[in-house]
Each structure stands twice: as C-alpha cells, then as structure tokens.
Amino acid sequence: MTAFYIRTSILIALLFFPATGFAESLVIGLSPYQEKEAATAQVKSTLQFLTDVLKPGDSALVFDAWHIRTLGMFTVPNKSAYRHPKAKLQANRQVVKALLTFAKQAREPQGNNEPSVSGALRLPQALRFIGENYPAIQESDLILLGSPIYDDPKEKDFSMTGNHIPGDGHLIHARSDTPYGIKGQDTLLNKRRVHIGFADERWKRDDHHGYFVKRFWDVFIQRQGGALSTFTSDLPTLLGRVKAKSPAPTQTYEMQDTDKLEMILLRPPVVRDELSIYERPLTTTPLALDILRQAPNVEIGLTWECGECDLDLYARNGASSEPLSYLNKHTPAGHFWKDWIRSPLGNAYETVTYHTPVDVEQLFLAANFYGGHAPDGVKGELRISLNGQTYAKRFHLQAIKGNGGEKREETLEAGIPASAHWLVFNPLAVIGGFVEAPVLSRR
C-alpha cells in the first residue's frame, strides 16, 4: 500500500497539468484505516494536488469517509497574491494541521468493532453525506480514496467481504432497510463525477469479482444521478482525469428488475476454474444405492430460460437441516452460490455445493418463481452432480409472474408446492434409473 501513495511520479505529474477552476465543487474523502506512512504520503499528495488545481476564490472539502466528518475546507483567498502554492498552504494552516493529524492517527484495522479491510470507507454513507450537505450546482468531482469493499461491523449482514456483492434489489429499498438503499434519492448525486481510487488490487479475488464490485458501485451512483468516472488503483491517472474534468466512460450497466435484499456470494476462483456443472457432459448411468446414501461431492444447479425472471433454489440435506438458499448461504455442510458464467449479467444460475456426504434419498430440492414475468411460464433445467457424474431434468413452472417468495414456509414445511409458483423435485427422478421412484416424505 505504501508504495502506491509514495510514488514520486504523482507529484511530478501534478505539476504539469494545467490548472482549472473548481469553485466549491471539489470533494476528497480519505480513509483512517491505513498504515500511518501511507496516510501521511496520501495527505501530502492531496495537499500538493489542491495547491496545484485551486485558484484564488476556489475551495475544496476534505473529509473522513469512514467516520463521515469534515476534516477541513481548503480555501484559496480571492486575491492574486494567493496564486503561489506556499501562500495557499499558509492561508490554510489549520486545515493542513488537521490533515496531518488525521494521517498521524491513521492505522490499519485491528479487529473487534473495526472493519476488516485496509483502506475501509463507508461509501454509501459518504456519498449520502456529500449529496445531502454539499449538493453540486455545476459539474463537479468527488474523489474517494480507499477500498471499494464495504465492511461496517455494525452492519455485518451487508458486508462485501468474502466474495459478497449486494444484489440490485437493495437499490429500490430505503436506507432503513439496507445501507445500500437509495429509494427517493434519484437526484442526490446530480452533476457529480465520482472517482474511486484504491491503493492496490488485493481486495479483488479475480477479474470476475472485480467486475461485479465495479458494476454495483456504477449502478449505485448512476441511480442517484451521478456517474462513476474513475475506478482504479492508478492514482496519477485518477488525478489526471479530475484535472481534465474527464467524463465518465460511456459503458453503462442495466439494473436488474428485483426487490430482493440479497448479498450475492460469488464463487471463488479456485471453484470457478473447474468445469461448471452447467458445462459438464450429462450421463444417464444409474448409481448404486450405497453411493446414493452417502453421495460424495454433491452439487445442485438450477438454470432457466427467461432472462427477465428470477428463480430461487432451495436445498435441504435431511429434514432437520436448514435449507441452503439466497437467504442462508452457509451451513456446516455446504454453500449456496449465485453464478454468472460470463459477464455482463445474463441469466443467473443458482448453485448449491455440499462438502459433506449427502443422503440423496433425504435431499429436498425446491424452486420458486420469485420475480419477473413469463407469459408461458418458465422453462429450465435442474442438474445434480455426484460421484463424478452429472444428471439433468427439464422443468416447466406454470406460473406467469413471480410471487416474491410467498408460501415459502408452507412449501418448506410440507415438502410439497404450496402454489403454482413452486416446484419440488424428487432428486431420484433426476438421476437415471430411478424415474419411477415414489415421492419422498419431506417431514
């Protein structure tokens, strides 16, 4: 991290950009959770940047983007004598002192009730703070230097650590429901170009993960009237784009039509590098009963053909266990994943993997048509992989629109569909050789 902020190329590059007027439109947010040396270098770079770009009459706000508090307003008096960098610093002695003190107090997170990521920012709260208290009256820039991974110990259920990303459904809810809620804030970031700069890319599991993190913040900012102009670990490039007032890239992301408060768990690279269950060759070879009663390496996958629909997979290994689903992504026995074989988002794939043996005769599998519309119902495929073999069964869910998960408890409790929005699968019927097996008791 330290090397990122200490690069002398930053200071050299800053000196060669032409100065432009910023009025009271420039805002810079910093993280208190970083190495002291890195924080000091970052503050010095920030001060160098401000003395370079601000002209007499201009000012810029600097704030702590974790604790959401102002560190100071760097203001250049509207007199020609204050064109010199030293004069600008002298006029802002108190702000300079406050920033250096902030850097001196910075440190890496130390556990307990602190975030677990270096460079932690509370991005949703920081953007709301600026939008509510410093609305832009002209095109302006907001720089946030720190990690794009949101991890507030007070809101653990919404942490982006561990390969989690918020689903788009958060964005239509209020702040009282989720920290990512932006209901009623359609114009909060009007005229704001947002630049997110991080020390390095260690927060990113791989490019697949990085894509979805960037995509979420892009949609989050866009839906509030702003634009994510820069998302990079290259600070000189970020500052250069600010000085040049570069517009946001033309690429935009479509928001998914869902109201689901879902923290999506992306499959880690080590799992995704294996051949996906959706890409494995299928077999119809029956399995011996002794294997079915202690089946190893069980994986279940659900996919569907309606691009505007949202289906949910539920898998329970035994009557007493809690089902794995988007509501419960981890149990001692397995994990629930949301898959996208490719980016950008297309049809989603719901996947459950077990790392303990499964009694297939006691395996409960259900699907719910949660959201969207399908005039002819939803067609799809359920796959089960075990003992190195993969089986599949087509299905047709007759409901024509989602029900938001209604009748969930009734279906899970009784083991039979409580409405036309639900399907309950007999796993033995999916596996070749057991098509005539009786429906199993789910109690």
Secondary structure, DSSP 8 states (H G I E B T S, - for coil): -HHHHH-HHHHHHHHTS-----TT-EEEEE-SSS-HHHHHHHHHHHHHHHHHH--TT-EEEEEETTTTEEEEEEE--SSGGGGSHHHHHHHTHHHHHHHHHHHHH-----STTS-SSTT---HHHHHHHHHHHS--SSSEEEEEES-S----GGGGGG--TTTEEE-GGGGGS-TTT-TT--TT-TTTTTTEEEEEE-S-STT-SSHHHHHHHHHHHHHHHHTTT-EEEEEES-HHHHHHHHHTT----S------S-----EEE---HHHHTS--TTTS--------HHHHHTBSS-EEEEEES-TT-EEEEEEEESTTS--BBTTB-B-SSEEEEEE-SSSS--S-EEEEEESS-B-GGGEEEEEEEEESB-TT-EEEEEEEEETTEEEEEEEEE--SB--TTTTHHHHHHHSS-SSTTEEEE-HHHHSTT-TT-------
